[in-house]
C-alpha cells in the first residue's frame, strides 16, 4: 500500500470512529457488575456527574455502582437492568461530561472526590444544603444560567424553584438530574446551553430556591409567550408572569 493510501485509510478509520461515537468515550463492551478498568471509571464518573453515584471513583463495578446505574436508567426511561449497554452509554454521554485526564489524575493522587468539586473538603460538605449534592447544585446552576441568565434575579430563582417543584411532584423524576434531563423538558438541554459555565448569580439563585424561596407559587411549568410553539402549554392554568416567563400549574 502506498503512503497516500495508508493516510487515506487512517483518515477514514478516524471518521468512522467519530461517527460511531466511540472516539474518546466508552468501549463497545457491555459494562456489568464485577467489571474493572477504564470503562468502569468513565461509568462511575458520568454517574457521579449526574448525581447518581456518590462513592469514590475506583474503577470497580460493585453494588453501589450497580444501584446508581439502575436509578439512572429508571429516571431516563431506559430498561432497568443494571447493565451499561449501548443505549445506556449513549444516554450517559448526552447527560454528562467526562474529563478523563482530571479523573485519572485524582485517582493517582488517592483522592476521594466529587466530579464537580475536585478533592472533597469539609467546607464543601458544610456548604451543601441537606438532601442535595454538589452535583445537584451545579446542575441546577447550569440549568438556571442556560434557561434564564437574561431574566431578572427573581426569574432565575423561579426557574430553580420549578426544578425543585418537579422533583417533589409524583409526575416527574425524583432527582434533580432526572428532572433536568427528562426528554423535551428544558430548552437549554436541547440546544446545549446547559453546558455553559454558570455565574455566581445563577448559583445564588439555586441556593435561594433550595432554602425555600419560590416566586412561582409552586409552578411546575413555565414558558415564554413570545416564542412558545406548543398549544398544550397555553392550556395550563397560569399562576403569574416573572420577566419574560409565564409560570403555570
N, C-alpha and C positions, 0 to 999 in steps of 0.2 A: 504494500500500500504506500502510495506516495505521501510526502509530507503534508500537502494541502488536503488530501483526502482524510488523513488522520485528524487534521484540525477540524474539518467539517464534521467528522464523526463525533469528536469530543463536544463540539458545539451543539449538535443535535441531541446528544445524551443529556446535556445540561438543560436544554429546552424541555425535554420530556420530563425530567425530574421536577422542574419548576411547575410545569403544567399539572403534574400529578399531585402537587402539594407536599412531596416528600423531602424536598431540599431543606435542610436545616431544621427539620421537625421530627416527629415520631418515625420509627422504622415501620415497615409493613406488617410486623408481627402483632398478634393479639396479645395484650398485656393482661395477665391474670395473677391471682394470689399465689405467692411463692416465688414470683419473678424477682430478679435483681438486675441492677445496671442502669444505663443511661436512659432507657425508655421509662423506667420507674421514677428516676429523678425528675424527668420532664413531667410525668403524670402528677407526681406529688406537688411540683412547683405550680403547675397550672391549677390544680385543685385548691392549693393554698391561695393562689392569686384571686380566685373567685370566692374564697371564704369557706370552702367546704372541708378543707384539711388543715388542722391546726397543730399537728405534731411535727417534730423535726423532719426535714428532708434528708433521708438517709439512703435512698435507692433500694429499699427493701419493701416489697409489696406485702404488707401484713394486714391484720384485721382493720386497723384504723384507716388505712388507705382504701381497703375494700368497701367499708361502710361510707366513707366520704364519696367514693365513686358512685355507689348506688344512690346516695342522696342527690348528687349532681344529675344523674340520669333521670331520676324521678322529677326533679324540678324542670328539666328541659324537655320533657316528653319523649325520652328515649326508652328503649327496652331496659328494664331494671334487672340486670344480670350480674353486675359487679365485674364485667369484662370490658376492657378498653379495646373495642374493635374499631373498624373504620369509621362508622357513623359517630361514635362517642369521641374519638380522637379529633375528627373534623369540628365537632361542636365545641370541644375544649379549645381548639385553636382559634375559633371565632370569638369565644367568650373571654379570652385571656391573652396575656403576653408571656413570653419566656425568654429571659436573658440568661442563656446557658453559661456564659463566662462568669457572670456575677454569682449565680447559684453555686457553681462548682468551686469558685474561689472561696466562698463562705464555708462550704463543706470541708475544703482542705484546711481551713483555719479552725475547724472544730466548733463552729458557732451554731447555736440554736437560733434560728432567725425566722421572722415573717417575711414574706416575699416583698412587701412594700417597704417595710421599715428597716431592712438590713438587720444588724445584730439586735436582738430583742433586749430591751432595757427595762428596768423597774419604772423609769419615768413614763415610758410608753404605756405600761400596764396601768399606772395610776391615772393617766390622762384618757384612757379608753372607757367610755361610758359602759356601765354594766349591761351585758347582753349583746354588745357589739364588738366585733374585732376591728383591728386597724384596717384590715382589708375591706370590711363593710363601710367604714367611714370614708376610705379613699375612693371606693367605687361610687358611693353616693356623691362625693365631691366632684368626681369626673362627670357624673350624670347631670348634676346641677349646673356645672360650668358648660357642658355641651348643650344643654337644653335652654338655659336661661341666663347666660352671662350678660346679655344686654338688658335684662329686666331689672326693675328696682330691687333693693335688698329683700323687701317683703316677698317679692315674687320668687326669689331664689329659695327663701325658706319654704315657700309654698310648694315648690317642686319637690323638695326634700320631704315635706310632710305627706305629699301624695304617695311617695315611695313607701314611707312608714305605714300609712293607712292601708296600702295594698298588702304589705307583709302581715298586718294584723287581720286582714279580711280572709274569710274562708274561700273566697272566689279567686284568689291569686296564690302564687307560690309563697311559702312561708319563710323565705330567706331574702336578704337584700339582693344578692346576685341573681337569684331566680326571678325576682320581680323585674330587675333592670334588663335582664337579657331574655325575658319572655318574648317570643317572636312577635314583631309588629308593635311592641308596647311603646317604644321611645324612638323618636326620630334620630336622636344623637347616636344611637346604636346602629341604626340602618345606614346612616351616612358617614360613620366613622368618627364623628366628633366626640364620642365618648372617650377617645384616647388622647384628646388634648390635655395638656397639663393644667389642672385647676389652680386658681389663685387662692389666696388666704381668705378672701371674701366668701368664696364658694364653700370652703371648709368650715368657716364660722357659721354659715347658714345651715349646714348639716348638723352641727352641734346644737344650734338653737332649736332645730326641729326635734332632735333626739331628746332635748331637755324639756320638751312639752309645748313649744310654740307652734300652733297650727293655724295660720292665717286663712286657711281654706274652709274651715268649718267641717272638717272630716271628709273632704272630697276624695274620690277615687280616680277621677279623670280630669284632664284639662286639655284645652285646645286653643289655637289661635284662629279667631273667626275670619281673619283676612286670608288665611292660607288653607284652612280645613277643606278637605275634599270628600269627607265621609258624611253621608246623610245620617248615619246612625248616631254619631257623636252629638249632632244637633238635637236628637230626641231625648238625650239625658237631661234630667232635672238640673237646672243651673242654680248654683249657690251664690257665686259672686265673681266679679272681674277684678283681677290684680294685674296691673301693667297691660300687656297685650293678651294675656291668657284668661279664658273663662274656665272656672272650676265647677265641676259637676259631681252629682251623686253617682 
